Amino acid sequence: MSKHLPGVYIVSDSIGETAEMVVRAAASQFNSGNMEIRRITNISDTDTLEEIVNHAADNGFMIAYTLVVDELGIYLQNEAEKAGVVCVDILGPLINAFKQVSHIEPKKEAGLLRKVDEMYYRRVEAVEFAVRYDDGKDPRGINLADIVLVGVSRTSKTPLSMYLAHKRIKVANVPLVPEVMPPEELFKARRGKVIGLTIWPDQLNQIRAERLKTLGLKGQATYANHDRILEELEYGDEIMKRLGCPVIDVTNKAVEETASKILEIYYRRISNV
């Protein structure tokens, strides 16, 4: 006579992914095959729990749940016991163990894991965005970005884009070069989205000279030439004035310090939308 596992009601006050993963992991130890799982999510009342218990009893199902509100969990356990339904608390014992060891009260807030996951994926998405639209590779990023950084080479556009991406903000950056006309999208961008970066000529000269050395090139190349730097900075200032964008001087500033100023501008803009 073949044996098979009972169906399972997954009951949660969030979306129930945690409980389902645990149930499937446990069931895999029994070659469960086509075990039926029914997920009931966003539970907030006892009437629904009573209905689930009745269905479980009628269909020979068991119940696995993640309910962080104690009253709901206790009610479900009591009703299941009266109906003769096997009912398993997925998170409760572990939460209680953490509470016992740490002496900290749990938040009792549904969906916290999902919020953490969403933050993680938004961060990954922002990092991928920063890579895709780095250094003006694709002007379409200007319309899609939360922030667009502009400035001459070596004004920390890329490091700032990546730093802000880890704060889940999508940043595109566009280099300003006298011989290359900036993309038209830059001048059509919503006011306040574009932020300019500038730097003192002497520091830029030093940074570029060091950059050339790491590449095995002579520090006297045009890229680090003082007159060329002045020309680029003057051109950059002209474009930024045309854009009417806020400008941040990055001279002697750490990336974190400049990023803080950028975030001030960004949050001020979105709060006024």
C-alpha positions as CSV (number, residue, x, y, z in Angstrom):
1,M,0.0,0.0,0.0
2,S,1.5,3.3,-1.1
3,K,1.8,6.1,1.4
4,H,1.8,9.8,0.7
5,L,2.1,13.0,2.6
6,P,-1.0,15.1,3.4
7,G,-1.7,18.4,1.7
8,V,-0.5,21.5,3.6
9,Y,-2.2,24.8,4.2
10,I,0.5,27.6,4.4
11,V,-1.0,30.3,6.6
12,S,0.8,33.7,7.0
13,D,0.2,37.3,8.0
14,S,2.7,38.2,5.2
15,I,3.2,36.3,1.9
16,G,4.1,33.0,3.3
17,E,7.3,32.3,1.4
18,T,9.3,31.4,4.5
19,A,6.8,28.8,5.6
20,E,6.5,27.3,2.1
21,M,10.3,27.0,1.8
22,V,10.5,25.2,5.1
23,V,7.6,22.9,4.3
24,R,9.0,22.0,0.9
25,A,12.5,21.4,2.5
26,A,10.9,19.0,5.1
27,A,8.7,17.3,2.5
28,S,11.7,16.6,0.2
29,Q,12.9,14.1,2.8
30,F,9.8,11.9,2.0
31,N,10.0,11.9,-1.8
32,S,6.8,14.0,-1.6
33,G,6.4,14.4,-5.4
34,N,3.0,16.0,-6.0
35,M,2.2,17.0,-2.5
36,E,-0.5,19.7,-2.6
37,I,0.3,23.1,-1.0
38,R,-2.3,25.9,-0.6
39,R,-0.9,29.2,0.5
40,I,-3.3,31.6,2.3
41,T,-1.6,35.0,2.9
42,N,-2.1,38.3,4.7
43,I,-4.2,36.8,7.5
44,S,-5.4,39.3,10.0
45,D,-8.6,37.9,11.5
46,T,-9.8,34.9,13.4
47,D,-12.8,34.2,11.1
48,T,-10.5,33.3,8.2
49,L,-8.4,31.1,10.5
50,E,-11.5,29.2,11.6
51,E,-12.5,28.6,8.0
52,I,-9.0,27.3,7.1
53,V,-9.1,24.9,10.0
54,N,-12.5,23.5,8.9
55,H,-11.2,23.1,5.3
56,A,-8.0,21.4,6.6
57,A,-10.1,19.0,8.7
58,D,-12.5,18.2,5.8
59,N,-9.6,17.5,3.3
60,G,-7.1,15.8,5.6
61,F,-4.6,18.6,5.3
62,M,-2.1,19.8,7.9
63,I,-1.3,23.5,8.6
64,A,2.0,25.2,8.8
65,Y,2.0,28.9,9.7
66,T,4.0,32.0,10.3
67,L,1.9,34.4,12.3
68,V,3.9,36.9,14.4
69,V,0.8,38.2,16.2
70,D,0.5,36.0,19.3
71,E,-3.3,36.1,19.5
72,L,-3.7,34.8,16.0
73,G,-1.2,32.0,16.5
74,I,-2.8,30.9,19.8
75,Y,-6.3,31.0,18.2
76,L,-5.1,28.9,15.2
77,Q,-3.4,26.3,17.5
78,N,-6.5,26.0,19.7
79,E,-8.9,25.6,16.8
80,A,-6.7,23.1,15.0
81,E,-6.4,21.0,18.2
82,K,-10.2,20.9,18.7
83,A,-10.6,19.9,15.0
84,G,-7.8,17.2,15.2
85,V,-5.7,19.0,12.6
86,V,-1.9,18.9,12.8
87,C,-0.7,22.5,13.1
88,V,3.0,23.6,13.0
89,D,4.4,27.0,14.1
90,I,7.3,27.6,11.8
91,L,8.8,30.8,13.4
92,G,7.5,30.9,16.9
93,P,10.0,28.5,18.6
94,L,13.0,30.2,17.0
95,I,11.7,33.7,17.8
96,N,11.2,32.6,21.4
97,A,14.7,31.2,21.6
98,F,16.2,34.5,20.3
99,K,14.1,36.4,22.9
100,Q,15.3,34.1,25.7
101,V,18.9,34.4,24.8
102,S,19.0,38.1,23.9
103,H,16.4,39.4,26.4
104,I,15.1,41.6,23.5
105,E,11.4,41.8,22.7
106,P,10.6,40.8,19.0
107,K,9.0,43.5,16.8
108,K,6.0,41.3,16.0
109,E,5.8,42.9,12.6
110,A,4.7,40.9,9.6
111,G,6.7,40.8,6.4
112,L,10.0,42.1,7.7
113,L,12.0,39.5,5.8
114,R,10.3,40.5,2.6
115,K,11.2,44.2,3.3
116,V,14.9,43.2,3.7
117,D,14.8,41.2,0.5
118,E,13.2,44.1,-1.4
119,M,15.9,46.4,-0.1
120,Y,18.6,44.0,-1.2
121,Y,17.2,43.6,-4.8
122,R,16.7,47.3,-5.1
123,R,20.4,47.8,-4.2
124,V,21.5,45.2,-6.8
125,E,19.3,46.8,-9.4
126,A,20.9,50.2,-8.7
127,V,24.4,48.9,-8.9
128,E,23.6,47.2,-12.3
129,F,22.1,50.5,-13.4
130,A,25.3,52.5,-12.4
131,V,27.4,50.1,-14.4
132,R,25.2,50.1,-17.4
133,Y,25.0,53.9,-17.6
134,D,28.5,54.8,-16.4
135,D,30.6,57.4,-18.3
136,G,27.8,58.3,-20.7
137,K,27.7,54.9,-22.3
138,D,24.0,55.2,-23.1
139,P,22.1,58.6,-22.9
140,R,18.8,56.7,-22.4
141,G,20.0,56.3,-18.8
142,I,19.5,60.0,-18.2
143,N,15.7,59.7,-18.4
144,L,15.7,56.6,-16.2
145,A,18.1,57.7,-13.5
146,D,17.2,59.2,-10.1
147,I,20.3,61.4,-10.3
148,V,22.6,62.3,-13.2
149,L,26.2,63.4,-12.4
150,V,28.2,65.5,-14.8
151,G,31.8,66.7,-14.7
152,V,35.2,66.4,-16.3
153,S,37.2,63.2,-16.1
154,R,38.4,62.3,-12.6
155,T,35.8,64.2,-10.5
156,S,34.7,61.0,-8.8
157,K,31.6,60.5,-11.0
158,T,31.9,56.7,-11.1
159,P,32.8,56.1,-7.4
160,L,29.9,58.4,-6.4
161,S,27.5,56.5,-8.7
162,M,28.5,53.2,-7.1
163,Y,28.4,54.6,-3.6
164,L,24.9,56.0,-4.1
165,A,23.8,52.7,-5.8
166,H,24.5,50.9,-2.5
167,K,21.9,53.3,-1.0
168,R,19.4,52.0,-3.7
169,I,19.6,55.2,-5.8
170,K,19.9,54.9,-9.6
171,V,22.7,57.1,-10.9
172,A,23.9,57.8,-14.4
173,N,27.0,59.9,-15.1
174,V,28.1,61.8,-18.1
175,P,31.6,63.1,-18.8
176,L,32.1,66.6,-20.0
177,V,34.7,66.8,-22.8
178,P,35.2,69.9,-24.9
179,E,35.4,67.9,-28.2
180,V,32.1,66.0,-27.5
181,M,28.7,67.7,-27.3
182,P,26.7,66.4,-24.3
183,P,23.7,64.3,-25.2
184,E,20.5,66.3,-25.8
185,E,18.7,64.3,-23.1
186,L,20.9,66.1,-20.5
187,F,19.3,69.5,-21.4
188,K,15.8,68.0,-21.3
189,A,16.2,66.4,-17.9
190,R,13.9,67.4,-15.1
191,R,15.3,70.4,-13.1
192,G,17.3,69.2,-10.1
193,K,18.0,65.8,-11.4
194,V,21.4,66.8,-12.9
195,I,24.2,67.6,-10.4
196,G,27.5,69.0,-11.5
197,L,30.9,68.2,-10.0
198,T,33.9,70.4,-10.2
199,I,37.4,70.4,-8.7
200,W,40.4,72.7,-8.2
201,P,42.8,72.5,-11.2
202,D,45.9,71.7,-9.2
203,Q,44.3,68.7,-7.5
204,L,42.9,67.5,-10.8
205,N,46.3,67.7,-12.3
206,Q,47.8,65.7,-9.4
207,I,45.0,63.0,-9.7
208,R,45.4,62.6,-13.4
209,A,49.2,62.5,-13.2
210,E,48.9,59.6,-10.7
211,R,46.4,57.9,-12.9
212,L,48.8,58.0,-15.9
213,K,51.6,56.6,-13.7
214,T,49.4,53.6,-12.8
215,L,48.9,53.0,-16.5
216,G,52.6,53.2,-17.1
217,L,52.3,56.5,-19.1
218,K,54.2,59.7,-18.7
219,G,52.7,62.3,-16.5
220,Q,53.3,65.0,-19.1
221,A,50.6,63.6,-21.4
222,T,47.8,66.0,-22.6
223,Y,45.4,64.3,-20.1
224,A,47.4,65.8,-17.2
225,N,48.5,69.0,-18.9
226,H,47.6,72.1,-16.8
227,D,46.4,74.2,-19.7
228,R,44.2,71.3,-21.0
229,I,42.7,70.9,-17.5
230,L,41.9,74.6,-17.3
231,E,40.2,74.3,-20.7
232,E,38.1,71.3,-19.6
233,L,37.1,72.9,-16.4
234,E,36.0,76.1,-18.1
235,Y,34.0,74.0,-20.6
236,G,32.5,72.0,-17.8
237,D,31.5,75.2,-16.0
238,E,29.9,76.6,-19.2
239,I,27.8,73.4,-19.7
240,M,26.7,73.4,-16.0
241,K,25.6,77.0,-16.3
242,R,23.5,76.1,-19.3
243,L,22.0,73.2,-17.4
244,G,21.3,75.4,-14.4
245,C,22.2,72.5,-12.2
246,P,23.6,72.6,-8.6
247,V,27.4,72.2,-8.6
248,I,29.5,70.5,-5.9
249,D,33.2,71.1,-5.5
250,V,34.8,67.7,-4.8
251,T,38.3,69.2,-4.0
252,N,39.8,67.4,-0.9
253,K,36.4,65.7,-0.2
254,A,35.9,62.0,0.5
255,V,33.3,60.2,-1.6
256,E,31.1,59.9,1.5
257,E,31.2,63.7,2.1
258,T,30.3,64.5,-1.5
259,A,27.6,61.8,-1.6
260,S,26.0,63.3,1.5
261,K,25.7,66.7,-0.3
262,I,24.2,64.9,-3.3
263,L,21.7,63.2,-1.2
264,E,20.7,66.5,0.4
265,I,19.9,67.9,-3.0
266,Y,18.1,64.7,-4.1
267,Y,15.9,64.4,-1.1
268,R,15.1,68.1,-1.2
269,R,14.0,67.7,-4.9
270,I,11.8,64.7,-4.4
271,S,10.2,66.2,-1.3
272,N,9.1,69.2,-3.5
273,V,7.6,67.0,-6.3
